[in-house]
Amino acid sequence: MPGSDESHATPVREREVLKLNNWTCYSCGLELAHRLMKVKGVKDVSLNFFTQQVLIDHEGARMEDIEREIDKLDLRIEGKGMK
């Protein structure tokens, strides 16, 4: 389109819903949320201890970076192989 500059396009906000299969401590979840908020592109993190889910709203955050922070706390994403 004439005159449009795609380099200034607004990033698309996405939501990842991750189920953790060994999250046993709510304080670990709070630490995880704190760490995830430092990942570039992460805008919001919500925790649900009872469903073992973490909701991550982001704009272009890399899943590798998110998974790395989860791994640092020895938490595992359901459906992912053990490392």
C-alpha positions as CSV (number, residue, x, y, z in Angstrom):
1,M,0.0,0.0,0.0
2,P,1.5,3.4,-1.0
3,G,2.8,5.4,2.0
4,S,2.5,2.5,4.5
5,D,5.5,1.7,6.6
6,E,5.3,-1.8,7.9
7,S,8.4,-1.3,10.1
8,H,6.1,0.7,12.4
9,A,3.4,-1.9,12.6
10,T,2.0,-2.5,16.0
11,P,3.2,-5.8,17.4
12,V,0.4,-8.4,17.8
13,R,-0.5,-9.3,21.3
14,E,-0.5,-13.1,21.8
15,R,-1.5,-15.3,24.7
16,E,0.2,-18.6,25.7
17,V,-1.5,-20.9,28.1
18,L,1.0,-23.3,29.6
19,K,0.1,-26.2,32.0
20,L,2.8,-27.1,34.4
21,N,2.9,-30.7,35.6
22,N,5.0,-30.4,38.7
23,W,4.1,-27.1,40.2
24,T,3.6,-27.8,43.9
25,C,4.4,-24.5,45.6
26,Y,2.6,-21.2,45.1
27,S,5.7,-19.2,46.0
28,C,7.5,-20.9,43.1
29,G,4.7,-19.7,40.8
30,L,5.2,-16.1,42.1
31,E,8.9,-16.4,41.4
32,L,8.1,-17.7,37.9
33,A,5.8,-14.8,37.3
34,H,8.5,-12.4,38.4
35,R,11.1,-14.0,36.1
36,L,8.7,-14.1,33.1
37,M,7.9,-10.4,33.4
38,K,11.6,-9.8,32.8
39,V,11.5,-11.6,29.4
40,K,11.6,-9.2,26.5
41,G,8.1,-8.9,25.0
42,V,6.1,-10.3,28.0
43,K,3.4,-7.9,29.0
44,D,1.4,-9.8,31.7
45,V,1.5,-13.1,33.6
46,S,-1.4,-14.7,35.4
47,L,-1.2,-17.8,37.6
48,N,-3.8,-20.4,38.5
49,F,-2.4,-22.7,41.1
50,F,-5.4,-25.0,41.1
51,T,-5.4,-25.7,37.4
52,Q,-1.6,-25.5,37.3
53,Q,-1.8,-23.0,34.4
54,V,0.3,-19.9,33.6
55,L,-1.2,-17.4,31.1
56,I,1.4,-15.2,29.4
57,D,0.3,-12.2,27.4
58,H,3.2,-11.1,25.1
59,E,4.1,-9.1,22.1
60,G,6.8,-11.1,20.2
61,A,8.4,-12.9,23.2
62,R,10.4,-15.9,22.2
63,M,9.1,-19.2,23.6
64,E,12.7,-20.4,24.1
65,D,13.2,-17.5,26.6
66,I,10.0,-18.3,28.4
67,E,10.8,-22.0,28.5
68,R,14.3,-21.3,29.8
69,E,12.9,-19.4,32.8
70,I,10.5,-22.2,33.6
71,D,13.3,-24.7,33.4
72,K,15.4,-22.6,35.8
73,L,12.9,-23.3,38.5
74,D,12.8,-27.0,37.7
75,L,9.2,-26.8,36.5
76,R,8.0,-28.7,33.5
77,I,5.5,-27.8,30.8
78,E,3.0,-30.6,30.4
79,G,3.5,-32.4,27.1
80,K,7.1,-31.4,26.9
81,G,9.8,-34.1,27.2
82,M,11.9,-34.1,30.4
83,K,15.3,-32.5,29.9
